Amino acid sequence: MTERLLFPEFRNELEDTSYPFADTASRTTTAGTATIAKGSFLDATLYPVGSTARLGIMEITVTATLITLWIGDSAIPHRCYAAFDPLQPPDILAVVDTYSRPAGMLVSESLRLAQFATWDTGSHVFDEGAAEFVASCVIPMPAIGVTGLRVGDGEVLTGDVWIIGERGVVVRLEDSKIRVDVVGDPLFVRKLCGEATLFNPPAYVQTINGRPPNELGDYRLEITNAFAPETILRLVPTGAGLRIEAVGNNVKRDA
């Protein structure tokens, strides 16, 4: 009696299909010189920022040391890419966009990816839809809000970015938005034109009797129990510093 497999494994079930490419995808280059073999990829998930149209492989560039799969759509053919060494192809290809932000992954096997090492070196272009991925592998990712910061040298910062306002710059959060106020330093002209020692920094207490402050930089001066409702200790600021006093009357004891 023959056996029938009712629930085959996910990969085995799709082994003879074009998945993760669409059934209508020919997977053949525009010039007709190369074709992505069926089963080259086992699964895929793609979510490049700004992509709302259908995604597919638009170009594959082959060199002796690097193979790059360019993924895009009709608006931007080179929206994201995955690259690997043809001599050591991995099982999972990380997909990133042109700013090195995560944009998905392609699941395969080293033996399946070895086919690209047999392609001629150069650029292999695909028509739109020729290597299109199925809709279930693509997550639309509209470009809403700030997804990165471009600094002066052209580098793009993504992920967790610290924004610190230094002297003359105030950074605050208002209604889930970052507000930056550049108020400047009102005394900068005097500092440039005045004497070098005109604005000496204030001298703060560093230690008292050789003892440093607590972890907050504070000193707690007490005469009686810390839980006493009142204390006779008085701290009076003066022009020359801080005066510490104890108020009250002398207690006369009977002889």
C-alpha positions as a Markdown table, in Angstrom:
| # | Residue | x | y | z |
|---|---|---|---|---|
| 1 | Met | 0.0 | 0.0 | 0.0 |
| 2 | Thr | 1.4 | 3.3 | -1.0 |
| 3 | Glu | 1.7 | 6.1 | 1.5 |
| 4 | Arg | 0.5 | 9.6 | 0.9 |
| 5 | Leu | 2.0 | 12.6 | 2.6 |
| 6 | Leu | -0.9 | 14.8 | 3.8 |
| 7 | Phe | 1.0 | 17.7 | 5.2 |
| 8 | Pro | 4.4 | 18.1 | 3.5 |
| 9 | Glu | 7.1 | 20.4 | 4.8 |
| 10 | Phe | 6.8 | 24.0 | 3.7 |
| 11 | Arg | 10.0 | 23.9 | 1.6 |
| 12 | Asn | 9.3 | 20.4 | 0.1 |
| 13 | Glu | 5.7 | 21.5 | -0.8 |
| 14 | Leu | 7.0 | 24.5 | -2.8 |
| 15 | Glu | 10.1 | 22.7 | -4.3 |
| 16 | Asp | 8.6 | 22.5 | -7.8 |
| 17 | Thr | 7.1 | 25.9 | -7.9 |
| 18 | Ser | 8.5 | 29.4 | -8.7 |
| 19 | Tyr | 8.1 | 30.5 | -5.1 |
| 20 | Pro | 9.2 | 33.0 | -3.8 |
| 21 | Phe | 8.8 | 34.4 | -7.3 |
| 22 | Ala | 5.5 | 34.9 | -8.9 |
| 23 | Asp | 4.1 | 32.1 | -11.2 |
| 24 | Thr | 4.1 | 34.6 | -14.1 |
| 25 | Ala | 7.8 | 35.4 | -13.6 |
| 26 | Ser | 10.1 | 34.0 | -16.3 |
| 27 | Arg | 13.2 | 34.6 | -14.2 |
| 28 | Thr | 15.1 | 35.2 | -17.4 |
| 29 | Thr | 17.3 | 38.2 | -18.1 |
| 30 | Thr | 16.3 | 40.8 | -20.8 |
| 31 | Ala | 19.1 | 39.5 | -23.1 |
| 32 | Gly | 18.0 | 35.9 | -22.6 |
| 33 | Thr | 21.5 | 34.9 | -21.6 |
| 34 | Ala | 20.7 | 33.6 | -18.1 |
| 35 | Thr | 17.8 | 32.3 | -16.0 |
| 36 | Ile | 17.4 | 32.0 | -12.3 |
| 37 | Ala | 16.8 | 28.3 | -11.7 |
| 38 | Lys | 13.5 | 27.2 | -10.1 |
| 39 | Gly | 14.1 | 26.6 | -6.4 |
| 40 | Ser | 17.1 | 29.0 | -6.2 |
| 41 | Phe | 15.5 | 30.6 | -3.2 |
| 42 | Leu | 13.4 | 28.9 | -0.5 |
| 43 | Asp | 11.7 | 31.9 | 1.0 |
| 44 | Ala | 12.0 | 35.7 | 1.1 |
| 45 | Thr | 10.7 | 38.7 | 3.1 |
| 46 | Leu | 11.3 | 42.2 | 1.8 |
| 47 | Tyr | 10.5 | 45.6 | 3.4 |
| 48 | Pro | 12.6 | 48.4 | 2.0 |
| 49 | Val | 11.6 | 51.8 | 3.2 |
| 50 | Gly | 9.6 | 53.7 | 0.6 |
| 51 | Ser | 8.5 | 50.7 | -1.3 |
| 52 | Thr | 4.7 | 50.4 | -2.0 |
| 53 | Ala | 4.8 | 48.8 | -5.5 |
| 54 | Arg | 5.7 | 45.2 | -6.6 |
| 55 | Leu | 9.3 | 44.2 | -5.9 |
| 56 | Gly | 11.5 | 42.0 | -7.9 |
| 57 | Ile | 15.1 | 41.3 | -8.9 |
| 58 | Met | 16.0 | 44.0 | -11.4 |
| 59 | Glu | 19.7 | 43.3 | -11.9 |
| 60 | Ile | 22.4 | 40.8 | -10.9 |
| 61 | Thr | 26.0 | 41.9 | -11.1 |
| 62 | Val | 28.6 | 39.2 | -11.2 |
| 63 | Thr | 32.3 | 39.6 | -10.4 |
| 64 | Ala | 35.0 | 37.1 | -9.4 |
| 65 | Thr | 34.7 | 37.9 | -5.8 |
| 66 | Leu | 31.1 | 39.3 | -5.3 |
| 67 | Ile | 27.6 | 38.7 | -6.6 |
| 68 | Thr | 25.1 | 41.4 | -6.0 |
| 69 | Leu | 21.3 | 41.0 | -6.3 |
| 70 | Trp | 19.6 | 44.3 | -6.9 |
| 71 | Ile | 16.0 | 44.4 | -5.9 |
| 72 | Gly | 13.6 | 47.2 | -6.8 |
| 73 | Asp | 10.4 | 48.3 | -8.5 |
| 74 | Ser | 9.3 | 50.4 | -11.4 |
| 75 | Ala | 10.0 | 53.6 | -9.5 |
| 76 | Ile | 13.5 | 52.8 | -8.2 |
| 77 | Pro | 15.1 | 49.6 | -9.7 |
| 78 | His | 18.0 | 49.7 | -7.2 |
| 79 | Arg | 16.0 | 50.1 | -4.0 |
| 80 | Cys | 17.9 | 47.4 | -2.0 |
| 81 | Tyr | 20.3 | 44.6 | -2.5 |
| 82 | Ala | 21.9 | 41.4 | -1.2 |
| 83 | Ala | 25.5 | 40.5 | -1.8 |
| 84 | Phe | 27.6 | 37.4 | -1.2 |
| 85 | Asp | 30.9 | 35.7 | -2.0 |
| 86 | Pro | 30.4 | 33.2 | -4.8 |
| 87 | Leu | 33.2 | 31.0 | -3.3 |
| 88 | Gln | 31.4 | 30.9 | 0.1 |
| 89 | Pro | 27.7 | 31.4 | -0.5 |
| 90 | Pro | 25.6 | 31.6 | 2.8 |
| 91 | Asp | 22.2 | 30.1 | 3.4 |
| 92 | Ile | 20.6 | 33.4 | 4.4 |
| 93 | Leu | 21.2 | 36.6 | 2.5 |
| 94 | Ala | 20.7 | 39.9 | 4.4 |
| 95 | Val | 19.0 | 42.5 | 2.3 |
| 96 | Val | 19.8 | 46.2 | 3.0 |
| 97 | Asp | 18.9 | 49.4 | 1.2 |
| 98 | Thr | 21.4 | 51.9 | -0.2 |
| 99 | Tyr | 21.7 | 53.5 | 3.2 |
| 100 | Ser | 22.6 | 50.1 | 4.8 |
| 101 | Arg | 19.3 | 49.9 | 6.6 |
| 102 | Pro | 17.8 | 46.4 | 7.0 |
| 103 | Ala | 15.4 | 45.7 | 4.2 |
| 104 | Gly | 14.7 | 42.0 | 4.5 |
| 105 | Met | 16.3 | 38.6 | 3.8 |
| 106 | Leu | 16.5 | 35.8 | 1.2 |
| 107 | Val | 16.6 | 32.2 | 2.4 |
| 108 | Ser | 18.5 | 29.7 | 0.2 |
| 109 | Glu | 21.3 | 27.2 | 0.5 |
| 110 | Ser | 24.9 | 27.3 | -0.5 |
| 111 | Leu | 24.4 | 24.7 | -3.3 |
| 112 | Arg | 21.5 | 26.6 | -4.7 |
| 113 | Leu | 23.4 | 29.9 | -4.8 |
| 114 | Ala | 26.4 | 28.3 | -6.5 |
| 115 | Gln | 24.6 | 28.6 | -9.9 |
| 116 | Phe | 25.4 | 32.3 | -10.0 |
| 117 | Ala | 29.1 | 31.6 | -10.0 |
| 118 | Thr | 28.6 | 30.1 | -13.4 |
| 119 | Trp | 27.1 | 33.2 | -14.9 |
| 120 | Asp | 29.3 | 35.5 | -17.1 |
| 121 | Thr | 30.9 | 38.4 | -15.3 |
| 122 | Gly | 29.1 | 41.7 | -15.7 |
| 123 | Ser | 25.6 | 43.0 | -15.3 |
| 124 | His | 22.5 | 41.0 | -16.0 |
| 125 | Val | 19.3 | 43.1 | -16.3 |
| 126 | Phe | 15.7 | 41.9 | -15.8 |
| 127 | Asp | 12.6 | 43.4 | -17.2 |
| 128 | Glu | 10.0 | 44.6 | -14.8 |
| 129 | Gly | 8.1 | 41.5 | -13.6 |
| 130 | Ala | 10.6 | 39.0 | -15.0 |
| 131 | Ala | 11.8 | 38.2 | -11.5 |
| 132 | Glu | 8.9 | 39.5 | -9.4 |
| 133 | Phe | 8.4 | 38.2 | -5.9 |
| 134 | Val | 4.9 | 37.1 | -4.7 |
| 135 | Ala | 2.9 | 39.5 | -2.7 |
| 136 | Ser | 3.1 | 37.4 | 0.5 |
| 137 | Cys | 6.9 | 38.0 | 0.6 |
| 138 | Val | 6.7 | 41.8 | 0.3 |
| 139 | Ile | 5.7 | 44.1 | 3.2 |
| 140 | Pro | 4.8 | 47.6 | 2.0 |
| 141 | Met | 6.9 | 50.2 | 3.9 |
| 142 | Pro | 5.8 | 53.8 | 3.1 |
| 143 | Ala | 8.4 | 56.4 | 3.8 |
| 144 | Ile | 6.6 | 58.1 | 6.7 |
| 145 | Gly | 8.5 | 60.2 | 9.3 |
| 146 | Val | 12.2 | 60.3 | 9.8 |
| 147 | Thr | 14.0 | 57.0 | 9.0 |
| 148 | Gly | 17.5 | 58.4 | 9.2 |
| 149 | Leu | 19.7 | 61.4 | 9.6 |
| 150 | Arg | 22.3 | 62.6 | 7.1 |
| 151 | Val | 25.3 | 64.2 | 8.7 |
| 152 | Gly | 27.7 | 66.7 | 7.1 |
| 153 | Asp | 30.1 | 64.1 | 5.5 |
| 154 | Gly | 27.2 | 62.4 | 3.9 |
| 155 | Glu | 26.9 | 59.5 | 6.3 |
| 156 | Val | 23.4 | 58.4 | 7.2 |
| 157 | Leu | 22.6 | 57.5 | 10.8 |
| 158 | Thr | 19.9 | 55.0 | 11.5 |
| 159 | Gly | 18.6 | 53.1 | 14.5 |
| 160 | Asp | 19.2 | 54.7 | 17.9 |
| 161 | Val | 20.6 | 58.2 | 17.5 |
| 162 | Trp | 21.4 | 60.5 | 20.3 |
| 163 | Ile | 20.7 | 64.2 | 19.7 |
| 164 | Ile | 22.5 | 66.4 | 22.3 |
| 165 | Gly | 22.1 | 70.2 | 22.4 |
| 166 | Glu | 25.3 | 71.9 | 23.5 |
| 167 | Arg | 25.8 | 75.5 | 24.5 |
| 168 | Gly | 23.3 | 77.8 | 22.7 |
| 169 | Val | 21.1 | 74.8 | 21.5 |
| 170 | Val | 18.0 | 73.5 | 23.2 |
| 171 | Val | 16.6 | 70.1 | 22.2 |
| 172 | Arg | 13.2 | 69.0 | 23.5 |
| 173 | Leu | 10.3 | 66.7 | 22.7 |
| 174 | Glu | 6.9 | 68.3 | 22.0 |
| 175 | Asp | 3.9 | 66.3 | 20.8 |
| 176 | Ser | 6.1 | 63.3 | 19.8 |
| 177 | Lys | 8.3 | 65.7 | 17.7 |
| 178 | Ile | 11.8 | 66.8 | 18.2 |
| 179 | Arg | 12.1 | 70.5 | 18.5 |
| 180 | Val | 15.6 | 72.2 | 18.2 |
| 181 | Asp | 15.9 | 75.9 | 19.2 |
| 182 | Val | 19.2 | 77.6 | 18.5 |
| 183 | Val | 19.2 | 80.5 | 21.0 |
| 184 | Gly | 22.9 | 81.2 | 20.8 |
| 185 | Asp | 25.2 | 82.6 | 23.5 |
| 186 | Pro | 24.4 | 86.3 | 24.2 |
| 187 | Leu | 27.9 | 86.9 | 25.6 |
| 188 | Phe | 29.9 | 85.5 | 22.7 |
| 189 | Val | 30.9 | 89.0 | 21.4 |
| 190 | Arg | 32.2 | 90.0 | 24.8 |
| 191 | Lys | 34.1 | 86.8 | 25.1 |
| 192 | Leu | 35.8 | 87.3 | 21.8 |
| 193 | Cys | 36.7 | 91.0 | 22.4 |
| 194 | Gly | 37.2 | 90.9 | 26.1 |
| 195 | Glu | 40.1 | 89.6 | 28.2 |
| 196 | Ala | 40.8 | 86.0 | 28.3 |
| 197 | Thr | 40.1 | 85.9 | 32.1 |
| 198 | Leu | 36.9 | 87.9 | 31.9 |
| 199 | Phe | 34.6 | 84.9 | 32.2 |
| 200 | Asn | 36.3 | 82.6 | 34.6 |
| 201 | Pro | 34.3 | 79.5 | 35.5 |
| 202 | Pro | 32.9 | 79.5 | 39.0 |
| 203 | Ala | 34.8 | 77.5 | 41.7 |
| 204 | Tyr | 32.6 | 74.9 | 43.3 |
| 205 | Val | 33.2 | 73.0 | 46.5 |
| 206 | Gln | 35.0 | 69.8 | 45.6 |
| 207 | Thr | 35.6 | 68.2 | 49.0 |
| 208 | Ile | 34.9 | 69.0 | 52.7 |
| 209 | Asn | 37.7 | 67.9 | 55.0 |
| 210 | Gly | 38.8 | 65.6 | 52.2 |
| 211 | Arg | 35.4 | 63.9 | 51.7 |
| 212 | Pro | 33.8 | 64.1 | 48.3 |
| 213 | Pro | 30.0 | 64.6 | 47.7 |
| 214 | Asn | 27.6 | 61.7 | 47.1 |
| 215 | Glu | 26.8 | 60.2 | 43.8 |
| 216 | Leu | 24.6 | 63.2 | 42.9 |
| 217 | Gly | 27.3 | 65.7 | 43.7 |
| 218 | Asp | 25.5 | 66.8 | 46.9 |
| 219 | Tyr | 26.5 | 67.3 | 50.5 |
| 220 | Arg | 24.0 | 66.7 | 53.4 |
| 221 | Leu | 25.0 | 68.7 | 56.5 |
| 222 | Glu | 23.1 | 67.7 | 59.7 |
| 223 | Ile | 23.5 | 68.3 | 63.3 |
| 224 | Thr | 20.8 | 66.0 | 64.7 |
| 225 | Asn | 19.0 | 63.0 | 63.5 |
| 226 | Ala | 18.1 | 63.1 | 59.8 |
| 227 | Phe | 14.4 | 62.3 | 60.7 |
| 228 | Ala | 14.1 | 65.3 | 63.1 |
| 229 | Pro | 11.3 | 67.6 | 62.0 |
| 230 | Glu | 13.4 | 70.7 | 62.7 |
| 231 | Thr | 17.1 | 71.5 | 62.7 |
| 232 | Ile | 19.2 | 74.3 | 64.2 |
| 233 | Leu | 21.5 | 74.3 | 61.2 |
| 234 | Arg | 21.5 | 77.4 | 59.0 |
| 235 | Leu | 23.4 | 77.9 | 55.8 |
| 236 | Val | 23.8 | 81.5 | 54.8 |
| 237 | Pro | 25.3 | 82.4 | 51.4 |
| 238 | Thr | 27.7 | 85.4 | 51.6 |
| 239 | Gly | 29.8 | 87.3 | 49.1 |
| 240 | Ala | 32.9 | 85.3 | 50.0 |
| 241 | Gly | 31.3 | 81.9 | 50.3 |
| 242 | Leu | 28.9 | 79.9 | 52.6 |
| 243 | Arg | 28.5 | 80.6 | 56.3 |
| 244 | Ile | 27.3 | 77.7 | 58.5 |
| 245 | Glu | 25.5 | 78.7 | 61.7 |
| 246 | Ala | 23.7 | 77.0 | 64.5 |
| 247 | Val | 20.8 | 79.0 | 66.0 |
| 248 | Gly | 19.3 | 78.7 | 69.5 |
| 249 | Asn | 19.9 | 79.5 | 73.2 |
| 250 | Asn | 22.4 | 78.2 | 75.6 |
| 251 | Val | 20.9 | 75.8 | 78.1 |
| 252 | Lys | 21.9 | 76.7 | 81.7 |
| 253 | Arg | 22.3 | 73.8 | 84.0 |
| 254 | Asp | 21.7 | 74.0 | 87.7 |
| 255 | Ala | 24.8 | 73.8 | 89.8 |
